[in-house]
Amino acid sequence: MGTYKQDRAAEDIKRELAAIIRELKDPRLSEHLISISRAEVSGDLSYVKAYVSAIEGIDVAKQATKALT
């Protein structure tokens, strides 16, 4: 568990990433229900690690991760 500032930044990043994913026109993403399940922010707020999940399972989540990178 991070500080209040880290937790708040992580929630803001999750919300923004979800909005960006909804707007993307990539068929690898738009055909599935993809969500950002968690975001971990570094202590100085310069790095974030986002975790992607999909209702359809791990294979779809891996495919979405490839599409996003």
Secondary structure, DSSP 8 states (H G I E B T S, - for coil): ---HHHHHHHHHHHHHHHHHHHH---HHHHTS-EEEEEEEE-TTSS-EEEEEEETT-HHHHHHHHHHH-
